Structures are given as C-alpha cells and as structure tokens.
Amino acid sequence: MRLLLLTDTHIPARARDLPPRVWKEVAVADVVIHAGDWIDIGFLDALESAAKRLIGCWGNNDGPPLRARLPERADATLDGLLFTVVHETGAAKGREARMSRLYPDTDVLVFGHSHIPWDTTTETGLRLLNPGSPTDRRRQPFCTYMTASVEAGALIDVTLHRLD
C-alpha cells in the first residue's frame, strides 16, 4: 500500500495549487494523508476527488468550513498499523516522550504545523512523521513531502522528497 504524506499546503494563501509532481504522487498513492492547514475547502474537494482514499485533519489555519468536514484528530488502521493524524504536537523538545504518552496505541503519528520535516521513532516504538510542506518551505531550504509504503503490517520505504 503506497502512501503520500502532506501537510501545511496553505492553498491558495501560499501557493495556487500543489506542484504537478505532487499531483502525480496523488494519482499513484493508495492513501493520501494530510495533516492540516488546507486553508481552502475547494482544495479539500479537489484532493478528495483525485485521491483513492484521503485521511486528514484540520489545522490551526483552517476555518469553520474545513473544521465542519474534518476532524481535529483522524485515526485509521492501514494493513494492521494504526495511523493517527494531527496538526500540532507542541515544541520539538520532549516531543517523543509527550507523543508516546498521548498516543500509546498509535503506531505512526503524522503531524504538521512547523513546516519542518521530522522522522523519528520513540522508545515505545511510535513513529513520528512530519512531511514538511510542499508549497511553503518557510525557513527550510526546500519544500517537501513524504512517501511511504505499508507492507505486511510494517511501515517501509519512508522517503522525504525535496521540491525545487
């Protein structure tokens, strides 16, 4: 099962649309995961239409129309792995221990907000993934997104992709 991980797209505030390379990833992904800060309901509609399956949550910049359609926290089991999708996780310092306490049953936590890519595994085995932003690099050298696969109940091939 091929996954595409996105967050902090901020469309149309920071970009008019996703880069064409990311739309190509949407087309081949079995599941698209978006961790909030969509900004526009039209973009949610477009991604829902293009994705085979979409799992997402709202972010701090998402207004009432998006919050009416998306949860603050989304949970989904994919091939035996429990994924939790949230926008904010607080400060980077102490994140692993804090998230392990907050999400003891989660296998993979996908989050956003900082626009800073993150890939760590906690002492409890919780995998924390932040794909950065494909449209707003903020203080990062590149815009980014992630792909991964789930196979036989394992998360494999987690890859951070840089966009020019």
N, C-alpha and C positions, 0 to 999 in steps of 0.2 A: 504494500500500500504506500503510494507516494504522497508525501505531504509538502505543502507550501506554507511557510510561516511568514506572516506580515504583521505589522503594527505601525501606528503613527503615520498613516498615509496623508492625513490632513488635506483631503481633496474637497474643494478646489482652493483652499486657503494657501497651501504651499506649492501645489502643482495642479495643473489642469486635469491630469489623468496619471494612471500608472505608466511607467515606461513600457514600451512594446515587449521587451524581453520578459517582464514580469507577467504581462498578459499571456505570453506563450507558456509560462510556467503554470498559470491558472488552467490553461487548456489541457495540460497533461497530468495535473495533480488529481489524485483520487479524493483528497480532502484539502481544503484551504482553511487555515486557521488565522484569524485576525484578532489581535489583542487591543483593539480600541483606538480612539481618535480618528474616526472616519471623517467627521465634520458634516458631510452631505448625505442625505437619505438617498439621493439619486445614485451615488457611488455604491451604497449598500445594495440597491436594486440591481445595478449592473454586475456586481461581483456575485450576487446570488444567482443571477441568470446564467453567468458564464461558468460557475463552479459546479462540479458534480455534487459536492457536499461542502457546505460552509458552516464553520463553527466560529462564533465570535462573541465579543462582549463590547460594552460601551466604555469610552474613556472620559477623562475629565473635561475634554473639549467638546464632547458630544451633547447636543441639546435634547429637549423633550421628545422630538420625533424619533430619534435614534434610541433613546432610552425606553421608549414605548415598545420598540421591536426587539431590542437586545437585552440580555441580562447583564448584571454587573459582574457575574461570575458564570462561566459556561463550563460544564463538565461533560465529557464524552469518553466512552470506552472504545478504543480502536485496537482490534486484534488482541484483546486482553490487557492492554495498557490503559490506565486511567489518566486522561489529559485534563488539566484544569487550565482555563484561560481567564486571566485577569489583566487589568491595565496597569495598576500601580502595586508596587511591592515595598515602597519606602526606600530608605537610604541603603546604599550598597554595603556599608559597614554592618555586619551582622545579618545580612540577607539570608544566607544559607540556613543558619540556625532558626531564624524567625520563620521562614517559609516551611521548614521541616515541622515546626510546631503547629503552624496554621493549617497545613495540608498533609496530615500524617498518612492519609490513604492514597494520595496522588502519586503517580509515577513520573509524570512530566508536567511541569508548570511552565506555560508560555505566558510571557508578560511583555509590557512595553513601557511607555511613558518617558523614559530617559533618552531615547533615540541612540542608546549605546549598546552595541551587540554584547551579549552575555551568554556563556555556555559553561556551566559548572555542574558538578554533581555533589550533593551534600553527603555528610557522614551517614545519613539514613538511606541514601540511595536515590533521593529525589533529584531529578534532572531539571535544572533551571535554564530556560532558553529565552533570550530576547533577540529577535532578528534585526533590531535597529529599525531604520526607516528607509523605504525605497524612494522616497520623494523629498525628505528634509533631513539632510545629514547633520544639521546643527553644528556641533563642534567636532564632528568626526571627519576623517579625511575622505570618506566615501559614503554614498547612500548604499544601503544593504538590505538583503532579505535572506531567509534560510530555506533550505530544502532538507528533507529527511525521509526515511522510509521506516515503516513498521513491518517486521517480518517475524513470524513465529513468536509473537509476543515480546519482541525486542525492538528497541529504537536503534536504528543503524544509519550510517551514511549521513550524519548531520553535517551540513555544509553551509558555511556563510558565504554568500555571493556578494561581490562588490559591483556596483554600478558606476560607470564613468559619468 
